[in-house]
Amino acid sequence: MGDGIVDWAAPWPLFPETPADHLVVEHDEPADWRTLAQRSYDTLVKLGARG
């Protein structure tokens, strides 16, 4: 999340209107899972996610 072709800012405001209560971030065989996790976390924070 935060790197690639998905424009997360576009659907992000719609998530509260769904019954979903989890967002799963997945990447097949990342070269560095820590960097992937940090980038995804940073992107969620920028979008206004609250844990």
mmCIF file of the N, C-alpha and C atoms, coordinates in Angstrom:
data_MODEL
# 
_entry.id   MODEL 
# 
loop_
_atom_site.group_PDB 
_atom_site.id 
_atom_site.type_symbol 
_atom_site.label_atom_id 
_atom_site.label_alt_id 
_atom_site.label_comp_id 
_atom_site.label_asym_id 
_atom_site.label_entity_id 
_atom_site.label_seq_id 
_atom_site.pdbx_PDB_ins_code 
_atom_site.Cartn_x 
_atom_site.Cartn_y 
_atom_site.Cartn_z 
_atom_site.occupancy 
_atom_site.B_iso_or_equiv 
_atom_site.pdbx_formal_charge 
_atom_site.auth_seq_id 
_atom_site.auth_comp_id 
_atom_site.auth_asym_id 
_atom_site.auth_atom_id 
_atom_site.pdbx_PDB_model_num 
ATOM 1   N N  . MET A 1 1  ? 0.855   -1.163  0.000  1.00 0.00 ? 1  MET A N  1 
ATOM 2   C CA . MET A 1 1  ? 0.000   0.000   0.000  1.00 0.00 ? 1  MET A CA 1 
ATOM 3   C C  . MET A 1 1  ? 0.901   1.226   0.000  1.00 0.00 ? 1  MET A C  1 
ATOM 4   N N  . GLY A 1 2  ? 0.608   2.148   -0.896 1.00 0.00 ? 2  GLY A N  1 
ATOM 5   C CA . GLY A 1 2  ? 1.414   3.355   -0.960 1.00 0.00 ? 2  GLY A CA 1 
ATOM 6   C C  . GLY A 1 2  ? 2.412   3.344   -2.089 1.00 0.00 ? 2  GLY A C  1 
ATOM 7   N N  . ASP A 1 3  ? 2.496   2.233   -2.793 1.00 0.00 ? 3  ASP A N  1 
ATOM 8   C CA . ASP A 1 3  ? 3.409   2.116   -3.909 1.00 0.00 ? 3  ASP A CA 1 
ATOM 9   C C  . ASP A 1 3  ? 2.712   1.227   -4.936 1.00 0.00 ? 3  ASP A C  1 
ATOM 10  N N  . GLY A 1 4  ? 2.558   1.701   -6.126 1.00 0.00 ? 4  GLY A N  1 
ATOM 11  C CA . GLY A 1 4  ? 1.855   0.900   -7.127 1.00 0.00 ? 4  GLY A CA 1 
ATOM 12  C C  . GLY A 1 4  ? 0.809   1.720   -7.842 1.00 0.00 ? 4  GLY A C  1 
ATOM 13  N N  . ILE A 1 5  ? -0.203  1.042   -8.369 1.00 0.00 ? 5  ILE A N  1 
ATOM 14  C CA . ILE A 1 5  ? -1.163  1.719   -9.231 1.00 0.00 ? 5  ILE A CA 1 
ATOM 15  C C  . ILE A 1 5  ? -2.496  2.065   -8.567 1.00 0.00 ? 5  ILE A C  1 
ATOM 16  N N  . VAL A 1 6  ? -2.754  1.552   -7.364 1.00 0.00 ? 6  VAL A N  1 
ATOM 17  C CA . VAL A 1 6  ? -4.040  1.818   -6.705 1.00 0.00 ? 6  VAL A CA 1 
ATOM 18  C C  . VAL A 1 6  ? -4.039  3.212   -6.101 1.00 0.00 ? 6  VAL A C  1 
ATOM 19  N N  . ASP A 1 7  ? -5.045  3.992   -6.431 1.00 0.00 ? 7  ASP A N  1 
ATOM 20  C CA . ASP A 1 7  ? -5.222  5.331   -5.871 1.00 0.00 ? 7  ASP A CA 1 
ATOM 21  C C  . ASP A 1 7  ? -6.076  5.191   -4.607 1.00 0.00 ? 7  ASP A C  1 
ATOM 22  N N  . TRP A 1 8  ? -5.426  4.920   -3.473 1.00 0.00 ? 8  TRP A N  1 
ATOM 23  C CA . TRP A 1 8  ? -6.150  4.655   -2.228 1.00 0.00 ? 8  TRP A CA 1 
ATOM 24  C C  . TRP A 1 8  ? -6.941  5.850   -1.723 1.00 0.00 ? 8  TRP A C  1 
ATOM 25  N N  . ALA A 1 9  ? -6.552  7.057   -2.092 1.00 0.00 ? 9  ALA A N  1 
ATOM 26  C CA . ALA A 1 9  ? -7.288  8.244   -1.638 1.00 0.00 ? 9  ALA A CA 1 
ATOM 27  C C  . ALA A 1 9  ? -8.696  8.286   -2.214 1.00 0.00 ? 9  ALA A C  1 
ATOM 28  N N  . ALA A 1 10 ? -8.909  7.700   -3.378 1.00 0.00 ? 10 ALA A N  1 
ATOM 29  C CA . ALA A 1 10 ? -10.232 7.726   -4.007 1.00 0.00 ? 10 ALA A CA 1 
ATOM 30  C C  . ALA A 1 10 ? -11.258 6.873   -3.261 1.00 0.00 ? 10 ALA A C  1 
ATOM 31  N N  . PRO A 1 11 ? -10.987 5.593   -2.972 1.00 0.00 ? 11 PRO A N  1 
ATOM 32  C CA . PRO A 1 11 ? -11.999 4.791   -2.279 1.00 0.00 ? 11 PRO A CA 1 
ATOM 33  C C  . PRO A 1 11 ? -11.986 4.962   -0.757 1.00 0.00 ? 11 PRO A C  1 
ATOM 34  N N  . TRP A 1 12 ? -10.923 5.545   -0.207 1.00 0.00 ? 12 TRP A N  1 
ATOM 35  C CA . TRP A 1 12 ? -10.796 5.621   1.253  1.00 0.00 ? 12 TRP A CA 1 
ATOM 36  C C  . TRP A 1 12 ? -12.020 6.225   1.942  1.00 0.00 ? 12 TRP A C  1 
ATOM 37  N N  . PRO A 1 13 ? -12.580 7.324   1.470  1.00 0.00 ? 13 PRO A N  1 
ATOM 38  C CA . PRO A 1 13 ? -13.748 7.898   2.154  1.00 0.00 ? 13 PRO A CA 1 
ATOM 39  C C  . PRO A 1 13 ? -14.980 6.992   2.128  1.00 0.00 ? 13 PRO A C  1 
ATOM 40  N N  . LEU A 1 14 ? -15.009 6.016   1.261  1.00 0.00 ? 14 LEU A N  1 
ATOM 41  C CA . LEU A 1 14 ? -16.164 5.120   1.154  1.00 0.00 ? 14 LEU A CA 1 
ATOM 42  C C  . LEU A 1 14 ? -16.120 3.972   2.158  1.00 0.00 ? 14 LEU A C  1 
ATOM 43  N N  . PHE A 1 15 ? -14.960 3.650   2.691  1.00 0.00 ? 15 PHE A N  1 
ATOM 44  C CA . PHE A 1 15 ? -14.844 2.505   3.596  1.00 0.00 ? 15 PHE A CA 1 
ATOM 45  C C  . PHE A 1 15 ? -15.762 2.584   4.812  1.00 0.00 ? 15 PHE A C  1 
ATOM 46  N N  . PRO A 1 16 ? -15.928 3.750   5.462  1.00 0.00 ? 16 PRO A N  1 
ATOM 47  C CA . PRO A 1 16 ? -16.830 3.799   6.621  1.00 0.00 ? 16 PRO A CA 1 
ATOM 48  C C  . PRO A 1 16 ? -18.288 3.473   6.282  1.00 0.00 ? 16 PRO A C  1 
ATOM 49  N N  . GLU A 1 17 ? -18.642 3.560   5.016  1.00 0.00 ? 17 GLU A N  1 
ATOM 50  C CA . GLU A 1 17 ? -20.018 3.275   4.605  1.00 0.00 ? 17 GLU A CA 1 
ATOM 51  C C  . GLU A 1 17 ? -20.258 1.791   4.348  1.00 0.00 ? 17 GLU A C  1 
ATOM 52  N N  . THR A 1 18 ? -19.232 0.969   4.499  1.00 0.00 ? 18 THR A N  1 
ATOM 53  C CA . THR A 1 18 ? -19.361 -0.463  4.273  1.00 0.00 ? 18 THR A CA 1 
ATOM 54  C C  . THR A 1 18 ? -19.407 -1.194  5.619  1.00 0.00 ? 18 THR A C  1 
ATOM 55  N N  . PRO A 1 19 ? -19.847 -2.446  5.611  1.00 0.00 ? 19 PRO A N  1 
ATOM 56  C CA . PRO A 1 19 ? -19.832 -3.214  6.858  1.00 0.00 ? 19 PRO A CA 1 
ATOM 57  C C  . PRO A 1 19 ? -18.447 -3.762  7.211  1.00 0.00 ? 19 PRO A C  1 
ATOM 58  N N  . ALA A 1 20 ? -17.450 -3.510  6.373  1.00 0.00 ? 20 ALA A N  1 
ATOM 59  C CA . ALA A 1 20 ? -16.108 -4.027  6.625  1.00 0.00 ? 20 ALA A CA 1 
ATOM 60  C C  . ALA A 1 20 ? -15.490 -3.349  7.845  1.00 0.00 ? 20 ALA A C  1 
ATOM 61  N N  . ASP A 1 21 ? -14.774 -4.126  8.635  1.00 0.00 ? 21 ASP A N  1 
ATOM 62  C CA . ASP A 1 21 ? -14.074 -3.535  9.771  1.00 0.00 ? 21 ASP A CA 1 
ATOM 63  C C  . ASP A 1 21 ? -12.584 -3.851  9.761  1.00 0.00 ? 21 ASP A C  1 
ATOM 64  N N  . HIS A 1 22 ? -12.111 -4.446  8.662  1.00 0.00 ? 22 HIS A N  1 
ATOM 65  C CA . HIS A 1 22 ? -10.686 -4.735  8.506  1.00 0.00 ? 22 HIS A CA 1 
ATOM 66  C C  . HIS A 1 22 ? -10.253 -4.413  7.075  1.00 0.00 ? 22 HIS A C  1 
ATOM 67  N N  . LEU A 1 23 ? -9.034  -3.959  6.951  1.00 0.00 ? 23 LEU A N  1 
ATOM 68  C CA . LEU A 1 23 ? -8.407  -3.765  5.656  1.00 0.00 ? 23 LEU A CA 1 
ATOM 69  C C  . LEU A 1 23 ? -7.132  -4.591  5.666  1.00 0.00 ? 23 LEU A C  1 
ATOM 70  N N  . VAL A 1 24 ? -7.015  -5.497  4.731  1.00 0.00 ? 24 VAL A N  1 
ATOM 71  C CA . VAL A 1 24 ? -5.860  -6.385  4.680  1.00 0.00 ? 24 VAL A CA 1 
ATOM 72  C C  . VAL A 1 24 ? -4.940  -5.928  3.558  1.00 0.00 ? 24 VAL A C  1 
ATOM 73  N N  . VAL A 1 25 ? -3.679  -5.744  3.886  1.00 0.00 ? 25 VAL A N  1 
ATOM 74  C CA . VAL A 1 25 ? -2.671  -5.364  2.911  1.00 0.00 ? 25 VAL A CA 1 
ATOM 75  C C  . VAL A 1 25 ? -1.848  -6.607  2.608  1.00 0.00 ? 25 VAL A C  1 
ATOM 76  N N  . GLU A 1 26 ? -1.732  -6.943  1.337  1.00 0.00 ? 26 GLU A N  1 
ATOM 77  C CA . GLU A 1 26 ? -1.056  -8.175  0.940  1.00 0.00 ? 26 GLU A CA 1 
ATOM 78  C C  . GLU A 1 26 ? -0.089  -7.902  -0.189 1.00 0.00 ? 26 GLU A C  1 
ATOM 79  N N  . HIS A 1 27 ? 1.025   -8.604  -0.168 1.00 0.00 ? 27 HIS A N  1 
ATOM 80  C CA . HIS A 1 27 ? 2.002   -8.500  -1.247 1.00 0.00 ? 27 HIS A CA 1 
ATOM 81  C C  . HIS A 1 27 ? 2.713   -9.840  -1.332 1.00 0.00 ? 27 HIS A C  1 
ATOM 82  N N  . ASP A 1 28 ? 2.729   -10.440 -2.499 1.00 0.00 ? 28 ASP A N  1 
ATOM 83  C CA . ASP A 1 28 ? 3.382   -11.730 -2.675 1.00 0.00 ? 28 ASP A CA 1 
ATOM 84  C C  . ASP A 1 28 ? 4.894   -11.575 -2.708 1.00 0.00 ? 28 ASP A C  1 
ATOM 85  N N  . GLU A 1 29 ? 5.555   -12.229 -1.799 1.00 0.00 ? 29 GLU A N  1 
ATOM 86  C CA . GLU A 1 29 ? 7.006   -12.308 -1.762 1.00 0.00 ? 29 GLU A CA 1 
ATOM 87  C C  . GLU A 1 29 ? 7.724   -10.954 -1.873 1.00 0.00 ? 29 GLU A C  1 
ATOM 88  N N  . PRO A 1 30 ? 7.457   -10.029 -0.952 1.00 0.00 ? 30 PRO A N  1 
ATOM 89  C CA . PRO A 1 30 ? 8.189   -8.758  -1.007 1.00 0.00 ? 30 PRO A CA 1 
ATOM 90  C C  . PRO A 1 30 ? 9.668   -8.979  -0.707 1.00 0.00 ? 30 PRO A C  1 
ATOM 91  N N  . ALA A 1 31 ? 10.509  -8.177  -1.323 1.00 0.00 ? 31 ALA A N  1 
ATOM 92  C CA . ALA A 1 31 ? 11.948  -8.284  -1.092 1.00 0.00 ? 31 ALA A CA 1 
ATOM 93  C C  . ALA A 1 31 ? 12.297  -7.902  0.353  1.00 0.00 ? 31 ALA A C  1 
ATOM 94  N N  . ASP A 1 32 ? 11.558  -6.951  0.918  1.00 0.00 ? 32 ASP A N  1 
ATOM 95  C CA . ASP A 1 32 ? 11.810  -6.489  2.285  1.00 0.00 ? 32 ASP A CA 1 
ATOM 96  C C  . ASP A 1 32 ? 10.468  -6.237  2.957  1.00 0.00 ? 32 ASP A C  1 
ATOM 97  N N  . TRP A 1 33 ? 9.996   -7.188  3.741  1.00 0.00 ? 33 TRP A N  1 
ATOM 98  C CA . TRP A 1 33 ? 8.664   -7.081  4.330  1.00 0.00 ? 33 TRP A CA 1 
ATOM 99  C C  . TRP A 1 33 ? 8.562   -5.934  5.327  1.00 0.00 ? 33 TRP A C  1 
ATOM 100 N N  . ARG A 1 34 ? 9.658   -5.577  5.963  1.00 0.00 ? 34 ARG A N  1 
ATOM 101 C CA . ARG A 1 34 ? 9.615   -4.466  6.922  1.00 0.00 ? 34 ARG A CA 1 
ATOM 102 C C  . ARG A 1 34 ? 9.356   -3.138  6.197  1.00 0.00 ? 34 ARG A C  1 
ATOM 103 N N  . THR A 1 35 ? 10.014  -2.950  5.071  1.00 0.00 ? 35 THR A N  1 
ATOM 104 C CA . THR A 1 35 ? 9.789   -1.737  4.276  1.00 0.00 ? 35 THR A CA 1 
ATOM 105 C C  . THR A 1 35 ? 8.358   -1.710  3.760  1.00 0.00 ? 35 THR A C  1 
ATOM 106 N N  . LEU A 1 36 ? 7.863   -2.840  3.296  1.00 0.00 ? 36 LEU A N  1 
ATOM 107 C CA . LEU A 1 36 ? 6.471   -2.935  2.829  1.00 0.00 ? 36 LEU A CA 1 
ATOM 108 C C  . LEU A 1 36 ? 5.500   -2.559  3.947  1.00 0.00 ? 36 LEU A C  1 
ATOM 109 N N  . ALA A 1 37 ? 5.717   -3.119  5.133  1.00 0.00 ? 37 ALA A N  1 
ATOM 110 C CA . ALA A 1 37 ? 4.835   -2.838  6.261  1.00 0.00 ? 37 ALA A CA 1 
ATOM 111 C C  . ALA A 1 37 ? 4.893   -1.366  6.659  1.00 0.00 ? 37 ALA A C  1 
ATOM 112 N N  . GLN A 1 38 ? 6.085   -0.779  6.708  1.00 0.00 ? 38 GLN A N  1 
ATOM 113 C CA . GLN A 1 38 ? 6.221   0.628   7.098  1.00 0.00 ? 38 GLN A CA 1 
ATOM 114 C C  . GLN A 1 38 ? 5.577   1.544   6.071  1.00 0.00 ? 38 GLN A C  1 
ATOM 115 N N  . ARG A 1 39 ? 5.792   1.269   4.784  1.00 0.00 ? 39 ARG A N  1 
ATOM 116 C CA . ARG A 1 39 ? 5.188   2.086   3.734  1.00 0.00 ? 39 ARG A CA 1 
ATOM 117 C C  . ARG A 1 39 ? 3.665   1.998   3.794  1.00 0.00 ? 39 ARG A C  1 
ATOM 118 N N  . SER A 1 40 ? 3.145   0.808   4.022  1.00 0.00 ? 40 SER A N  1 
ATOM 119 C CA . SER A 1 40 ? 1.698   0.636   4.121  1.00 0.00 ? 40 SER A CA 1 
ATOM 120 C C  . SER A 1 40 ? 1.149   1.397   5.322  1.00 0.00 ? 40 SER A C  1 
ATOM 121 N N  . TYR A 1 41 ? 1.826   1.281   6.462  1.00 0.00 ? 41 TYR A N  1 
ATOM 122 C CA . TYR A 1 41 ? 1.411   1.996   7.665  1.00 0.00 ? 41 TYR A CA 1 
ATOM 123 C C  . TYR A 1 41 ? 1.430   3.501   7.433  1.00 0.00 ? 41 TYR A C  1 
ATOM 124 N N  . ASP A 1 42 ? 2.517   4.008   6.863  1.00 0.00 ? 42 ASP A N  1 
ATOM 125 C CA . ASP A 1 42 ? 2.640   5.445   6.595  1.00 0.00 ? 42 ASP A CA 1 
ATOM 126 C C  . ASP A 1 42 ? 1.532   5.928   5.671  1.00 0.00 ? 42 ASP A C  1 
ATOM 127 N N  . THR A 1 43 ? 1.184   5.125   4.671  1.00 0.00 ? 43 THR A N  1 
ATOM 128 C CA . THR A 1 43 ? 0.107   5.492   3.753  1.00 0.00 ? 43 THR A CA 1 
ATOM 129 C C  . THR A 1 43 ? -1.220  5.566   4.495  1.00 0.00 ? 43 THR A C  1 
ATOM 130 N N  . LEU A 1 44 ? -1.492  4.592   5.357  1.00 0.00 ? 44 LEU A N  1 
ATOM 131 C CA . LEU A 1 44 ? -2.732  4.601   6.131  1.00 0.00 ? 44 LEU A CA 1 
ATOM 132 C C  . LEU A 1 44 ? -2.814  5.830   7.035  1.00 0.00 ? 44 LEU A C  1 
ATOM 133 N N  . VAL A 1 45 ? -1.711  6.192   7.659  1.00 0.00 ? 45 VAL A N  1 
ATOM 134 C CA . VAL A 1 45 ? -1.694  7.380   8.515  1.00 0.00 ? 45 VAL A CA 1 
ATOM 135 C C  . VAL A 1 45 ? -2.009  8.631   7.691  1.00 0.00 ? 45 VAL A C  1 
ATOM 136 N N  . LYS A 1 46 ? -1.395  8.748   6.518  1.00 0.00 ? 46 LYS A N  1 
ATOM 137 C CA . LYS A 1 46 ? -1.655  9.895   5.649  1.00 0.00 ? 46 LYS A CA 1 
ATOM 138 C C  . LYS A 1 46 ? -3.117  9.976   5.223  1.00 0.00 ? 46 LYS A C  1 
ATOM 139 N N  . LEU A 1 47 ? -3.746  8.816   5.080  1.00 0.00 ? 47 LEU A N  1 
ATOM 140 C CA . LEU A 1 47 ? -5.148  8.779   4.688  1.00 0.00 ? 47 LEU A CA 1 
ATOM 141 C C  . LEU A 1 47 ? -6.076  9.079   5.867  1.00 0.00 ? 47 LEU A C  1 
ATOM 142 N N  . GLY A 1 48 ? -5.529  9.069   7.074  1.00 0.00 ? 48 GLY A N  1 
ATOM 143 C CA . GLY A 1 48 ? -6.338  9.388   8.258  1.00 0.00 ? 48 GLY A CA 1 
ATOM 144 C C  . GLY A 1 48 ? -6.830  8.172   9.011  1.00 0.00 ? 48 GLY A C  1 
ATOM 145 N N  . ALA A 1 49 ? -6.185  7.026   8.808  1.00 0.00 ? 49 ALA A N  1 
ATOM 146 C CA . ALA A 1 49 ? -6.603  5.810   9.499  1.00 0.00 ? 49 ALA A CA 1 
ATOM 147 C C  . ALA A 1 49 ? -6.351  5.944   10.998 1.00 0.00 ? 49 ALA A C  1 
ATOM 148 N N  . ARG A 1 50 ? -7.221  5.325   11.745 1.00 0.00 ? 50 ARG A N  1 
ATOM 149 C CA . ARG A 1 50 ? -7.073  5.269   13.200 1.00 0.00 ? 50 ARG A CA 1 
ATOM 150 C C  . ARG A 1 50 ? -7.114  3.804   13.598 1.00 0.00 ? 50 ARG A C  1 
ATOM 151 N N  . GLY A 1 51 ? -6.240  3.431   14.480 1.00 0.00 ? 51 GLY A N  1 
ATOM 152 C CA . GLY A 1 51 ? -6.156  2.042   14.912 1.00 0.00 ? 51 GLY A CA 1 
ATOM 153 C C  . GLY A 1 51 ? -7.012  1.710   16.069 1.00 0.00 ? 51 GLY A C  1 
# 
